[in-house]
Amino acid sequence: MPAGAADSAGVMGLVAEALVEAGWEPAPAVSPVAVSTAARTVSDVGLYRTEVSLDAVSLGGRHVRLFFHPYRRYLTGGRSKVPYLGSGLRRRLLPPVAEALARRGLVATEPARERDRE
């Protein structure tokens, strides 16, 4: 195994540990270079609940890109993708993950479209 692959595997192991520490449940990865989590309910307003899953990808070195995937699940059984994670939910979900990553010497980054919304 090349040295870079071993380093990447080590970083992804640290990422997986950090996500578990932050309260996310591991799930089968959508890609061999990602760490994925199971969806969890983050909001329930009666007619629908918002569920979010998370994918984390190492950008090389210390940086880890976080992709939050929010969906609405309606009482009728339907499901729809939410185009972006609202600022209130992001303020609630991002800090525990970022802090757990920081304790392992890693830096959390979000996709540019999320940063640009602010």
N, CA and C atoms as a LAMMPS dump frame, in Angstrom:
ITEM: TIMESTEP
0
ITEM: NUMBER OF ATOMS
354
ITEM: BOX BOUNDS ff ff ff
-5.0000000000000000e+02 5.0000000000000000e+02
-5.0000000000000000e+02 5.0000000000000000e+02
-5.0000000000000000e+02 5.0000000000000000e+02
ITEM: ATOMS id mol type element x y z
1 1 1 N 0.852 -1.176 0
2 1 2 C 0 0 0
3 1 3 C 0.897 1.238 0
4 2 1 N 0.633 2.221 -0.909
5 2 2 C 1.431 3.439 -0.929
6 2 3 C 1.276 4.217 0.374
7 3 1 N 2.303 4.988 0.715
8 3 2 C 2.285 5.749 1.969
9 3 3 C 1.096 6.7 2.024
10 4 1 N 0.753 7.341 0.912
11 4 2 C -0.376 8.27 0.883
12 4 3 C -1.692 7.589 1.196
13 5 1 N -1.86 6.357 0.705
14 5 2 C -3.086 5.609 0.977
15 5 3 C -3.184 5.267 2.458
16 6 1 N -2.055 4.905 3.064
17 6 2 C -2.055 4.595 4.495
18 6 3 C -2.398 5.837 5.3
19 7 1 N -1.84 6.985 4.912
20 7 2 C -2.151 8.24 5.608
21 7 3 C -3.625 8.581 5.473
22 8 1 N -4.175 8.402 4.272
23 8 2 C -5.584 8.694 4.032
24 8 3 C -6.476 7.788 4.874
25 9 1 N -6.132 6.512 4.953
26 9 2 C -6.909 5.574 5.767
27 9 3 C -6.851 5.975 7.237
28 10 1 N -5.692 6.438 7.695
29 10 2 C -5.566 6.895 9.077
30 10 3 C -6.421 8.118 9.351
31 11 1 N -6.432 9.053 8.412
32 11 2 C -7.248 10.26 8.564
33 11 3 C -8.725 9.894 8.581
34 12 1 N -9.14 8.986 7.704
35 12 2 C -10.547 8.612 7.66
36 12 3 C -10.955 7.865 8.932
37 13 1 N -10.029 7.137 9.524
38 13 2 C -10.307 6.512 10.815
39 13 3 C -10.54 7.553 11.897
40 14 1 N -9.724 8.602 11.89
41 14 2 C -9.902 9.705 12.845
42 14 3 C -11.232 10.42 12.609
43 15 1 N -11.581 10.599 11.336
44 15 2 C -12.853 11.25 10.992
45 15 3 C -14.016 10.41 11.518
46 16 1 N -13.965 9.101 11.3
47 16 2 C -15.034 8.221 11.776
48 16 3 C -15.173 8.301 13.298
49 17 1 N -14.049 8.305 14.013
50 17 2 C -14.077 8.437 15.476
51 17 3 C -14.719 9.757 15.889
52 18 1 N -14.349 10.837 15.197
53 18 2 C -14.878 12.158 15.536
54 18 3 C -16.388 12.216 15.312
55 19 1 N -16.872 11.621 14.229
56 19 2 C -18.313 11.645 13.954
57 19 3 C -19.086 10.869 15.017
58 20 1 N -18.554 9.742 15.444
59 20 2 C -19.206 8.973 16.512
60 20 3 C -19.212 9.783 17.806
61 21 1 N -18.089 10.427 18.116
62 21 2 C -18.016 11.255 19.324
63 21 3 C -19.033 12.395 19.277
64 22 1 N -19.28 12.937 18.079
65 22 2 C -20.218 14.048 17.931
66 22 3 C -21.672 13.584 17.887
67 23 1 N -21.895 12.271 18.005
68 23 2 C -23.263 11.776 18.088
69 23 3 C -23.85 11.239 16.804
70 24 1 N -23.051 11.041 15.784
71 24 2 C -23.531 10.517 14.506
72 24 3 C -23.287 9.01 14.464
73 25 1 N -24.236 8.272 13.916
74 25 2 C -24.13 6.817 13.808
75 25 3 C -23.524 6.447 12.449
76 26 1 N -22.471 5.644 12.428
77 26 2 C -21.852 5.258 11.151
78 26 3 C -22.818 4.471 10.269
79 27 1 N -22.632 4.617 8.968
80 27 2 C -23.429 3.894 7.972
81 27 3 C -22.492 3.502 6.836
82 28 1 N -22.923 2.578 5.989
83 28 2 C -22.079 2.229 4.841
84 28 3 C -21.769 3.469 4.004
85 29 1 N -20.52 3.616 3.609
86 29 2 C -20.081 4.798 2.872
87 29 3 C -20.621 4.794 1.446
88 30 1 N -20.942 5.987 0.955
89 30 2 C -21.417 6.139 -0.42
90 30 3 C -20.256 6.078 -1.408
91 31 1 N -19.051 6.215 -0.906
92 31 2 C -17.849 6.216 -1.73
93 31 3 C -16.704 5.65 -0.894
94 32 1 N -15.721 5.043 -1.541
95 32 2 C -14.601 4.505 -0.757
96 32 3 C -13.744 5.586 -0.097
97 33 1 N -13.898 6.839 -0.495
98 33 2 C -13.102 7.921 0.09
99 33 3 C -13.902 8.75 1.093
100 34 1 N -15.117 8.288 1.441
101 34 2 C -15.984 9.051 2.34
102 34 3 C -16.3 8.24 3.594
103 35 1 N -16.629 8.972 4.655
104 35 2 C -17.201 8.38 5.859
105 35 3 C -18.642 8.878 5.905
106 36 1 N -19.593 7.955 5.947
107 36 2 C -21.01 8.314 5.914
108 36 3 C -21.678 7.997 7.24
109 37 1 N -22.768 8.711 7.505
110 37 2 C -23.538 8.465 8.717
111 37 3 C -24.985 8.163 8.349
112 38 1 N -25.677 7.544 9.269
113 38 2 C -27.104 7.289 9.113
114 38 3 C -27.848 8.61 9.313
115 39 1 N -29.016 8.695 8.716
116 39 2 C -29.847 9.891 8.901
117 39 3 C -30.35 9.939 10.341
118 40 1 N -30.441 11.15 10.845
119 40 2 C -31.014 11.32 12.179
120 40 3 C -31.992 12.485 12.135
121 41 1 N -33.027 12.395 12.946
122 41 2 C -34.046 13.439 12.99
123 41 3 C -33.51 14.629 13.775
124 42 1 N -33.561 15.807 13.161
125 42 2 C -33.055 17.007 13.816
126 42 3 C -34.158 18.028 14.084
127 43 1 N -35.33 17.805 13.484
128 43 2 C -36.434 18.728 13.686
129 43 3 C -37.734 17.991 13.4
130 44 1 N -38.761 18.258 14.21
131 44 2 C -40.075 17.65 13.995
132 44 3 C -41.114 18.729 14.243
133 45 1 N -41.759 19.182 13.163
134 45 2 C -42.718 20.279 13.285
135 45 3 C -44.161 19.801 13.136
136 46 1 N -44.399 18.517 13.234
137 46 2 C -45.762 17.999 13.175
138 46 3 C -46.109 17.406 11.822
139 47 1 N -46.193 18.233 10.785
140 47 2 C -46.537 17.737 9.455
141 47 3 C -45.378 17.016 8.785
142 48 1 N -44.185 17.374 9.186
143 48 2 C -42.997 16.702 8.642
144 48 3 C -41.874 16.778 9.66
145 49 1 N -40.904 15.905 9.474
146 49 2 C -39.699 15.973 10.291
147 49 3 C -38.516 16.106 9.342
148 50 1 N -37.493 16.772 9.806
149 50 2 C -36.287 16.952 9.006
150 50 3 C -35.249 15.954 9.48
151 51 1 N -34.735 15.183 8.536
152 51 2 C -33.69 14.21 8.817
153 51 3 C -32.437 14.631 8.062
154 52 1 N -31.298 14.435 8.692
155 52 2 C -30.026 14.825 8.083
156 52 3 C -29.049 13.663 8.187
157 53 1 N -28.374 13.385 7.075
158 53 2 C -27.24 12.462 7.102
159 53 3 C -26.005 13.287 6.764
160 54 1 N -24.846 12.716 6.996
161 54 2 C -23.593 13.451 6.842
162 54 3 C -22.567 12.58 6.146
163 55 1 N -21.85 13.17 5.192
164 55 2 C -20.709 12.523 4.557
165 55 3 C -19.495 13.403 4.814
166 56 1 N -18.38 12.789 5.133
167 56 2 C -17.125 13.508 5.364
168 56 3 C -16.068 12.93 4.437
169 57 1 N -15.335 13.828 3.761
170 57 2 C -14.315 13.42 2.802
171 57 3 C -13.025 14.167 3.135
172 58 1 N -11.924 13.441 3.192
173 58 2 C -10.627 14.062 3.441
174 58 3 C -10.18 14.802 2.185
175 59 1 N -9.742 16.042 2.356
176 59 2 C -9.229 16.828 1.236
177 59 3 C -7.717 16.731 1.152
178 60 1 N -7.152 15.861 1.932
179 60 2 C -5.698 15.751 1.988
180 60 3 C -5.192 16.587 3.146
181 61 1 N -4.207 16.116 3.797
182 61 2 C -3.697 16.843 4.955
183 61 3 C -4.701 16.835 6.086
184 62 1 N -4.92 18.003 6.669
185 62 2 C -5.769 18.126 7.858
186 62 3 C -7.215 18.485 7.556
187 63 1 N -7.541 18.833 6.326
188 63 2 C -8.867 19.356 6.006
189 63 3 C -9.858 18.254 5.641
190 64 1 N -11.075 18.395 6.185
191 64 2 C -12.145 17.434 5.955
192 64 3 C -13.37 18.206 5.485
193 65 1 N -13.873 17.846 4.318
194 65 2 C -15.075 18.496 3.782
195 65 3 C -16.292 17.765 4.311
196 66 1 N -17.255 18.527 4.83
197 66 2 C -18.486 17.967 5.383
198 66 3 C -19.645 18.258 4.44
199 67 1 N -20.427 17.238 4.147
200 67 2 C -21.606 17.375 3.303
201 67 3 C -22.819 16.929 4.114
202 68 1 N -23.682 17.878 4.472
203 68 2 C -24.915 17.568 5.177
204 68 3 C -26.007 17.35 4.136
205 69 1 N -26.812 16.305 4.315
206 69 2 C -27.884 15.971 3.378
207 69 3 C -29.222 16.005 4.11
208 70 1 N -29.925 17.154 4.08
209 70 2 C -31.211 17.251 4.773
210 70 3 C -32.387 16.806 3.88
211 71 1 N -33.327 16.091 4.486
212 71 2 C -34.553 15.658 3.825
213 71 3 C -35.727 15.924 4.748
214 72 1 N -36.888 16.139 4.135
215 72 2 C -38.125 16.228 4.917
216 72 3 C -38.898 14.942 4.704
217 73 1 N -39.362 14.363 5.8
218 73 2 C -40.227 13.178 5.747
219 73 3 C -41.599 13.623 6.241
220 74 1 N -42.583 13.509 5.354
221 74 2 C -43.933 13.97 5.649
222 74 3 C -44.762 12.869 6.294
223 75 1 N -45.815 13.274 7.027
224 75 2 C -46.71 12.315 7.671
225 75 3 C -47.34 11.386 6.651
226 76 1 N -47.508 11.845 5.437
227 76 2 C -48.124 11.043 4.386
228 76 3 C -47.186 9.97 3.848
229 77 1 N -45.92 9.981 4.284
230 77 2 C -44.959 8.993 3.841
231 77 3 C -44.012 9.499 2.77
232 78 1 N -44.271 10.672 2.233
233 78 2 C -43.402 11.232 1.194
234 78 3 C -42.097 11.76 1.766
235 79 1 N -41.174 11.99 0.866
236 79 2 C -39.86 12.499 1.259
237 79 3 C -39.402 13.483 0.195
238 80 1 N -38.812 14.593 0.618
239 80 2 C -38.273 15.556 -0.346
240 80 3 C -36.939 16.092 0.15
241 81 1 N -36.066 16.332 -0.791
242 81 2 C -34.724 16.873 -0.49
243 81 3 C -34.861 18.349 -0.145
244 82 1 N -34.203 18.77 0.89
245 82 2 C -34.128 20.185 1.242
246 82 3 C -32.886 20.72 0.536
247 83 1 N -33.004 21.826 -0.225
248 83 2 C -31.872 22.267 -1.042
249 83 3 C -30.606 22.629 -0.262
250 84 1 N -30.754 23.074 0.974
251 84 2 C -29.571 23.401 1.773
252 84 3 C -29.953 23.34 3.241
253 85 1 N -28.957 23.19 4.065
254 85 2 C -29.159 23.136 5.506
255 85 3 C -29.341 24.562 6.014
256 86 1 N -30.467 24.835 6.644
257 86 2 C -30.733 26.169 7.157
258 86 3 C -29.699 26.603 8.187
259 87 1 N -29.568 27.904 8.35
260 87 2 C -28.526 28.422 9.24
261 87 3 C -28.725 27.977 10.688
262 88 1 N -29.96 27.87 11.146
263 88 2 C -30.203 27.437 12.519
264 88 3 C -29.761 26.002 12.747
265 89 1 N -30.102 25.131 11.797
266 89 2 C -29.67 23.737 11.914
267 89 3 C -28.166 23.619 11.764
268 90 1 N -27.582 24.392 10.857
269 90 2 C -26.133 24.332 10.665
270 90 3 C -25.411 24.764 11.938
271 91 1 N -25.926 25.819 12.602
272 91 2 C -25.307 26.27 13.854
273 91 3 C -25.425 25.218 14.945
274 92 1 N -26.448 24.387 14.866
275 92 2 C -26.642 23.34 15.864
276 92 3 C -25.838 22.077 15.547
277 93 1 N -25.678 21.739 14.275
278 93 2 C -25.047 20.475 13.893
279 93 3 C -23.541 20.575 13.661
280 94 1 N -23.073 21.69 13.124
281 94 2 C -21.666 21.803 12.739
282 94 3 C -20.703 21.886 13.931
283 95 1 N -20.946 22.703 14.958
284 95 2 C -19.949 22.84 16.04
285 95 3 C -19.519 21.534 16.714
286 96 1 N -20.434 20.623 17.074
287 96 2 C -19.943 19.392 17.714
288 96 3 C -19.018 18.582 16.8
289 97 1 N -19.33 18.547 15.499
290 97 2 C -18.485 17.806 14.558
291 97 3 C -17.14 18.511 14.409
292 98 1 N -17.175 19.831 14.239
293 98 2 C -15.931 20.591 14.071
294 98 3 C -15.036 20.469 15.303
295 99 1 N -15.63 20.502 16.492
296 99 2 C -14.842 20.387 17.728
297 99 3 C -14.237 18.992 17.868
298 100 1 N -15.011 17.96 17.528
299 100 2 C -14.485 16.59 17.612
300 100 3 C -13.346 16.39 16.616
301 101 1 N -13.479 16.969 15.416
302 101 2 C -12.4 16.888 14.432
303 101 3 C -11.172 17.658 14.917
304 102 1 N -11.396 18.842 15.496
305 102 2 C -10.284 19.671 15.97
306 102 3 C -9.484 18.957 17.061
307 103 1 N -10.159 18.197 17.923
308 103 2 C -9.456 17.446 18.961
309 103 3 C -8.52 16.398 18.372
310 104 1 N -8.748 16.052 17.114
311 104 2 C -7.897 15.074 16.42
312 104 3 C -6.945 15.752 15.44
313 105 1 N -6.846 17.078 15.523
314 105 2 C -5.936 17.821 14.667
315 105 3 C -6.443 18.046 13.26
316 106 1 N -7.767 17.906 13.046
317 106 2 C -8.348 18.073 11.724
318 106 3 C -9.191 19.336 11.666
319 107 1 N -9.397 19.855 10.457
320 107 2 C -10.155 21.09 10.26
321 107 3 C -11.371 20.787 9.393
322 108 1 N -12.563 21.14 9.869
323 108 2 C -13.798 20.923 9.118
324 108 3 C -14.023 22.075 8.15
325 109 1 N -14.387 21.743 6.917
326 109 2 C -14.776 22.756 5.928
327 109 3 C -16.092 22.326 5.319
328 110 1 N -16.878 23.299 4.888
329 110 2 C -18.136 23.021 4.225
330 110 3 C -17.995 23.354 2.746
331 111 1 N -18.901 22.842 1.91
332 111 2 C -18.847 23.218 0.498
333 111 3 C -18.972 24.731 0.326
334 112 1 N -18.396 25.258 -0.737
335 112 2 C -18.376 26.709 -0.972
336 112 3 C -19.775 27.301 -0.992
337 113 1 N -20.759 26.594 -1.538
338 113 2 C -22.109 27.163 -1.611
339 113 3 C -22.677 27.433 -0.227
340 114 1 N -22.307 26.618 0.767
341 114 2 C -22.779 26.835 2.132
342 114 3 C -22.096 28.044 2.74
343 115 1 N -20.788 28.192 2.507
344 115 2 C -20.07 29.35 3.041
345 115 3 C -20.577 30.629 2.393
346 116 1 N -20.89 30.582 1.094
347 116 2 C -21.315 31.77 0.373
348 116 3 C -22.679 32.265 0.788
349 117 1 N -23.523 31.39 1.33
350 117 2 C -24.856 31.799 1.781
351 117 3 C -24.761 32.779 2.94
352 118 1 N -23.699 32.666 3.727
353 118 2 C -23.508 33.565 4.872
354 118 3 C -23.027 34.882 4.371
